[in-house]
Amino acid sequence: MALKQVSSNKCFEGFQKVFEHDSAELKCKMKFGIYLPPKAETGKCPVLYWLSGLTCTEQNFITKAAFQQAAAEHGLIVVAPDTSPRGCNIEGEDESWDFGTGAGFYVDATEDPWKTNYRMYSYIKDELPKLINANFPTDPERMSIFGHSMGGHGALILALKNPGKYKSVSAFAPICNPIQCQWGKKALGGYLGPDASKWEAYDATQLVKSYSGTRLDILIDQGKDDQFLSAGQLLPDNFIAACTERKIPVVFRLQQGYDHSYYFIASFINDHIKHHAKYLNA
Amino acid sequence: MRNYETSGQSQHHSTSPPVPEPSDTETEGLIFYHMDLYGSKERFDIFPEEPSGRGDRSLGDTRRESALSSEKVQHPQEVGYDLEKEVAELAKMYGLDEDREKELELLGGHLEKVESRWPPARTEKAGLQGGLSSGGVSDEWNSQAVSEEEEEEEEEEEEAADVFCSTCKIPIRAFDKLFGEHKDHEVAQLPSAVESEKEEIHKNMCKLEEQIAQMENVASHLEEIFITVEENFGRQEQNFEVHYNDAVQVLAQKYEEQLEALGEEKRQKLEALYEQLVSCGKHLDTCKELTDETQELFLENDKAEFMKVKKFLKQEVNLELSTLPDFEERVIDVSEVEQLMNSINAIPAPCAPVINPQAPNAATGTSLRVCWGLFSDDTVECYQLCYQPVSNERHSDGQAAPSPPIIKNKKIQSCENAALVCWESRDINPVDSYTVELSKLTDEENEDIITESIVGIPNCEVLIHLQPTQKYHICVRAQNLGGSSERSEPVLIHTTGTCFYLNEDTAHPLLAILDDGFTISCDELENPECDLPVYDNSFTRCIAILGSLIPFPGKHYWEVEAEEDTEYRIGVAFENTPRHGHLGANNSSWCMRHIITPSRHKYEFLHSGMTPDIRITVPPRRIGILLDYVNCRLSFFNADIAQHLHTFNSHFQHYVHPCFALETPGILRIHTGITTPPWTALP
């Protein structure tokens, strides 16, 4: 599990770096961005995992979200992996932007030809943390997760499927109920097969209904002028209704005038970093 | 003379000074003159320019004063000085060199003479021609000689003059204007010219009168200085006398001691010598006896008998002198005298220091901070502090000590770092000030130790700074000339969290406060009778009430408990928030609002009528409110699960108060004195 440094830039007294490694889970070379706060030079830091949305690579978040200052201030290592396996030469992987490359959907595929490489759920859950903990000054007991859009979906399902593993979870405009929306149906159908009951294992709204783990404090920001919100791809109301019923604490903030872009993310990233710092540094 | 008060043994104001130590002559000896002499800057306006800026007045004074004092002390032979010289010296010290000659005349007591020489005091005509420049006195003097010459000239032509040449400042004949040397000059009619000049002269007269008054002032000051200097030198004479007497006394004592020691030595030596003499005599006798015996033996011729006498001389005679005849060398120790002599002139005795008024918080039950200052840069080795307790008993003027005040227990406002305590005086006797005494309560120790006291509080309220997470007993005493009252009933303050009380004056008539003082309820939203009393300060529209929160710029946290179906508004508001409006609808209040819609619980976070769109899945039963002046934020939490709900980021221009409103019948329970939970720190 050798890491190869691709880039390193000093940022707010810490370093924003990109590494490349051979993934056993995905059977391809994978890149991830990692921000090491100044505190990491002297001690162990908690890790906050960021999951990006459709079409993104490890670059989008680290260049556009402007999270580094808050991360430096709160002493958080922030890891931003890629969104899918790359260069696997699977037929049709580059055909559309919402499936295949750049659209791993954070599931473990069970269908051919995807099931060999498209195991993003296990990659994020096991391989990546193991790799990070082995190579950086982390505190393995303290990790949290957040993401945007498809990555918001990923963050929610990872937190809900693994009670206690993550200290906190938050999301920007997450795909809350993929089994009900076009993106979800296409991706889950493609990776998991036509049996819709299997999809529920990767649906945040469904997972909440049966969640009985440790208490989670979920923060969700959603732009009110998000075209995917009005297109019914995100369906936060379903998730909120389920959480309300199950008394899962969520603060859902509908932000007037914001869309689905990284400008929206950058506007509220500090609140999310603080939300995680509250639990990671408690 | 300052009266300081400690709290433990309270004292009343007194005019009697602390008794100085009798040996304190040095400190008293050289007060030069009272500071008041320099107190008023106006008096010195006569001096055209200060050597130092006016703002430095007092500093300059002290320097001069010290310079003066050292100079006087260094030349004690000048005690028999002559007044003029002394005064000149003084003037020099005031930095008046440029005006020295003039001043000397004035200060020498020749005021009349000056007056007679003052140009404007001359005839009007002369003044008209003479010193008309509007400049200072010196200008007029300088021009005096010139004007006299002119005067002579003018007199010849006087009868013919009918106009006034403004350029040459002389009256001329109209003819001259046309043809003479004044051809191009500006002229004026003589009467009007005279008028304007008269005015000018009048102004100068006024100025002069002012200056004369100031001169007189200075003269009287100089008199004062004269007297003070005289007094000071008198004191210094006394001082010298005391010192030299001391020195002479010490010398006399030394002499006595030496003489005594010498006599003792003499006695011892004589005694020793006498003893030796006596023993010598004894030996002599023995020897003589022996000689006689021997001679007898010679005569007897009995050989056997003769041989018996062996012990010819059994005793050796010590012929050494038992003691040295000369007297021991003695060192005469005069160091003490030297010291005494040196102390007389080397360093002048310092001026008396001035004790500062007692500062608030300068005393505890057992200690007192006293501060004082020096006027000059005297060399001071140490200070001697004298004090005496002032009696607690009734003062001689007969005024009775006040009765103890009563602390308004229900109106105490506190937080982790401070408490605002108010009380009422129930006294017909006048109260000058109050003293607050606080004792920090620790688990093991006696509770009655006053750890701090704040004195000289003029009104019935005080903000006390405290340490977090402690318990304090606080009580108040009232004070007047008659002494100090007993302590009030103490109140207990915990600095674990913020405590406020509900301000009943602001309560809407339909809002009731239950007996615990922290539960508010509303039974009905409309009153059929509509004749409920409305106070000036009470909310009229919103069924609301304000709390009274301590005005302290730290963090304040409190919680509100509400039933799930109660609709409410809670938050903070400025004290003057409109009483006829709804909380959160204006820019003077910030609040969280809970309303129940047919589909869900709705939460609004209102300020100026605006709210973000926020959905909360778990309705909070216990809402935590954090007001953080330092970080400019007001945050709301679901206190049961430490969930952050919303934060207003606002730089509060004034102190705010908690506010509570009910929008449906129900109750709100307010919890204060809660330690700020750590999870409120973020976000």
Interface residues (C-beta under 8 A of the other chain):
Chain A: R215 D217 L219 K224 I240 C243 T244 K247 I248 P249 V250 V251 F252 R253 L254 Q255 Q256 D271 K274 H275 A277 K278 N281 A282
Chain B: R600 P612 D613 I614 R615 I616 T617 V618 N638 I641 A642 Q643 H644 L645 H646 P678 W679 A681 L682 P683
